[in-house]
Amino acid sequence: MWIPFLTLFKKEVVRFLKLWMHTVVAPVLTGGLYLFVFGEALSKQIPVYEGVSYTAFIIPGLIMMTVLQNAFSNTASSFIQSKILGNLVFVLMPAIPGPAVAAAYIGASFVRAAIAGTGLYILCAYWAAPPVEEPFLLISFAFFGCMIMAALGLLTALWSEKYDQMGAVMNFVIMPLTFLSGVFYSVDSLPPVWQKVSHFNPFFYLVDGFRQGFFGRGDTDPWLSLIVVALTGVAVTAVAVILLSKGWKIRN
């Protein structure tokens, strides 16, 4: 099981590294542009934590947004490309165990998300370098965020029959939820009704928990949020592994 896993994992890592301008550099530059535009335009307009600049405040949210989107994109785009082009058969023919296949795709997504997130932090440090007050929270929320999104990307690719369907999930579900998760503002600054609505957004807990890893304060109880995202990550990953093992929509 380990040899097929490592082979497929290496193949996936090499695949996205060959496209490094698109898979790594582009997300980092996009996050940097968000920081430059919003940090400069709104630095004196939106209230945040006492003693924390607005520029520093949005950096954790931008990093988490980049991590989530890259984790999703890596599994979704790679798997559906193999599915549509027909080369997925070379993964299915050797009868590699489903858990090993899922672990390889999800593991490669972890690597891509980590590289993109670290690159963005290094770029953002030119403007501000927020301190890390709770490293355990930071690493934990980043880990489970990657797990959730990589597994969701795998499920999306299993379900999708064409690129348009995958793109629809990314553009109409993932992107809006990440932008409305408190990346550019504190939820406490919203009117009460919108604060309640925000609490129905699962990405809000990932962004807020990750931000608390930097500043040690946020809008929710980080430990309760961590339990919720951990259980969600395990559940979503289990569903992806089961469906992939059964060959849902990929085996006749």
Sequence and secondary structure as in RCSB ss.txt:
>XXXX:A:sequence
MWIPFLTLFKKEVVRFLKLWMHTVVAPVLTGGLYLFVFGEALSKQIPVYEGVSYTAFIIPGLIMMTVLQNAFSNT
ASSFIQSKILGNLVFVLMPAIPGPAVAAAYIGASFVRAAIAGTGLYILCAYWAAPPVEEPFLLISFAFFGCMIMA
ALGLLTALWSEKYDQMGAVMNFVIMPLTFLSGVFYSVDSLPPVWQKVSHFNPFFYLVDGFRQGFFGRGDTDPWLS
LIVVALTGVAVTAVAVILLSKGWKIRN
>XXXX:A:secstr
 HHHHHHHHHHHHHHHHHTHIIIIIHHHHHHHHHHHHHHHHHTTTS  STT  HHHHHHHHHHHHHHHHHHHHHH
HHHHHHHHHHSTTHHHHTTT  HHHHHHHHHHHHHHHHHHHHHHHHHHHTTT     S HHHHHHHHHHHHHHHH
HHHHHHHHH SSHHHHHHHIIIIIHHHHHTSSSSS GGGS HHHHHHHTT HHHHHHHHHHHHHHS  SS HHHH
HHHHHHHHHHHHHHHHHHHHHTTTT  
